[in-house]
Amino acid sequence: MLLVKLIIVLLLLAIIGSLFSGLFFLVKDDGTKKRTVKALTWRIGLSIVAIVIIVIAGMLGFLPVKPGPM
């Protein structure tokens, strides 16, 4: 359970890093390079991986899933 949480936190940190690198490339590049697109593509891919891991961990019982308010 701790390993899954650690993986999720590391993925979130990588997503934030990719977001800021995309911002940096957006400001510094002159429009001829595709580094901004690559950074944002990595962010989208990492986000999808994080969501899939959270869903699978919830289904397998590694993360406690609480039902909605009743």
Secondary structure as GFF3:
##gff-version 3
##sequence-region A 1 70
A	DSSP	alpha_helix	2	28	.	.	.	ID=ss1
A	DSSP	alpha_helix	35	60	.	.	.	ID=ss2
###
